[in-house]
Amino acid sequence: MCDIYAYCLMTNHVHVMLAIMEKELSDVVKPLAISYARYYNTKYSRCGYLFQDRFKSEPVDDLCRLVSESVDDDCSSLEKAAPPTDLEVTKMLLEECHGMPIERISSLPKQDRDKILFSVLQKGVRIRQLSKLSAVGFSIIRRLKKYQFPRPRDT
């Protein structure tokens, strides 16, 4: 299946160096992430997602060269700001609606509704939170996010 060479569990993400033998990378990472999330959620009596984004990958051809090279990436892109509060999201929605009541977003024409939702999604708002505050269905917002923000392909 795969060989794990190294891992480092950070406060907000994990680094894993592994070699994939026969499967696709996502076929290995997905069950690993799911089983760890189940373990963690059970241990700490919590539920829901543990990992925020899809994994990122980078091929490594030579382990010795990798260790000896200096790394230019400071991982700052992995450290994200805390998600906005409901009050902050409400303010964003009001700004995008130009003062129109937020409750009317769901009854707007699709193009107008999606423009508002897309603009707020770009500010790092979670889909579930936006759905709750805008009264627009979760699946509608998720499809909009997938369409506008396609997932990167495995490398």
C-alpha positions in Angstrom: 0.0 0.0 0.0 2.5 2.7 1.2 5.6 3.2 3.2 5.7 6.0 5.7 9.1 7.5 6.1 8.4 10.4 8.4 5.6 12.5 9.9 5.3 15.6 12.0 2.1 16.5 13.8 1.9 20.3 14.0 -0.7 22.3 16.0 -2.8 23.0 12.9 -1.7 20.5 10.3 0.4 17.5 9.7 3.4 16.7 7.4 3.8 13.1 6.2 6.5 11.7 3.9 5.3 8.5 2.3 5.9 6.4 -0.8 2.8 5.2 -2.7 3.2 1.7 -4.2 0.1 0.8 -6.3 -2.7 3.2 -5.4 -3.4 6.9 -6.0 -2.3 9.3 -3.3 -5.9 10.2 -2.4 -6.8 6.5 -1.9 -4.2 6.4 0.9 -4.6 9.8 2.5 -8.4 9.7 2.7 -8.8 6.6 4.9 -5.9 7.8 7.0 -7.5 11.2 7.6 -10.9 9.7 8.3 -9.6 7.1 10.8 -7.5 9.7 12.6 -10.5 12.2 12.8 -12.7 9.4 14.2 -10.1 8.6 16.8 -9.6 12.2 17.8 -13.3 13.0 17.9 -14.0 10.0 20.1 -11.1 10.7 22.4 -12.1 14.4 22.9 -15.9 13.9 22.8 -16.4 16.0 19.7 -17.9 15.7 16.3 -17.5 17.2 12.9 -14.6 17.8 10.5 -11.1 17.8 11.9 -9.2 18.9 8.8 -10.2 22.1 7.1 -8.8 21.7 3.5 -7.9 19.0 1.1 -4.3 17.8 1.4 -1.5 19.2 -0.6 1.3 17.0 -2.1 4.7 17.5 -3.5 6.8 14.8 -5.2 10.1 13.9 -3.7 12.6 12.1 -5.9 15.7 11.9 -3.7 15.4 11.8 0.2 19.1 12.8 0.7 18.8 15.8 -1.6 15.5 16.9 0.1 17.1 16.9 3.5 20.2 18.8 2.4 18.3 21.5 0.4 17.2 24.6 2.2 13.4 25.1 2.1 12.1 28.5 0.9 8.5 27.8 2.0 7.9 29.1 5.5 4.5 27.3 5.7 2.8 30.6 6.3 0.1 29.6 3.8 -0.9 26.7 6.0 -1.5 29.0 9.0 -4.9 30.5 8.3 -6.7 33.1 10.3 -9.5 32.0 12.5 -12.8 31.7 10.6 -15.0 34.8 10.9 -17.7 35.0 13.7 -21.4 35.0 12.9 -21.5 38.7 13.6 -18.6 39.3 11.1 -20.3 37.2 8.4 -23.6 39.1 9.0 -21.8 42.4 8.4 -20.2 41.0 5.2 -23.6 39.9 4.0 -25.2 43.2 4.8 -22.3 45.0 2.9 -22.8 42.7 -0.1 -26.6 43.2 0.0 -26.2 47.0 0.2 -28.4 47.1 3.3 -31.1 44.8 1.9 -32.4 42.4 4.6 -30.3 39.2 4.7 -33.4 37.1 4.8 -34.1 38.1 1.2 -30.9 36.6 -0.2 -32.5 33.2 -0.7 -35.4 34.7 -2.8 -33.1 36.7 -5.1 -32.6 35.6 -8.7 -29.9 32.9 -8.9 -27.3 35.1 -10.5 -27.6 37.9 -7.9 -27.8 35.4 -5.0 -24.7 33.5 -6.2 -22.7 36.8 -6.7 -23.3 37.7 -3.1 -22.5 34.3 -1.7 -19.4 33.9 -3.9 -18.1 37.3 -2.7 -18.6 36.2 1.0 -17.0 32.8 0.4 -13.9 34.5 -0.9 -13.4 36.0 2.5 -12.9 32.6 4.2 -16.5 32.0 5.4 -17.4 28.4 6.1 -20.2 26.9 3.9 -22.3 25.7 6.9 -22.0 29.1 8.6 -23.0 31.0 5.4 -25.9 28.6 4.8 -27.2 29.2 8.4 -26.9 33.0 8.2 -28.2 33.5 4.6 -30.9 30.8 4.7 -29.6 29.4 1.4 -29.2 25.6 1.3 -25.9 24.1 2.2 -25.7 22.1 -1.0 -26.3 25.2 -3.1 -23.4 27.0 -1.5 -21.2 23.9 -1.7 -21.8 23.5 -5.4 -21.1 27.2 -5.9 -17.8 26.8 -3.9 -16.8 23.7 -5.9 -17.6 25.4 -9.2 -15.7 28.6 -8.3 -12.9 27.0 -6.3 -12.0 23.7 -8.0 -9.8 21.4 -5.9 -6.2 21.1 -7.0 -5.2 17.8 -8.6 -2.8 15.4 -6.9 0.8 15.8 -8.1 
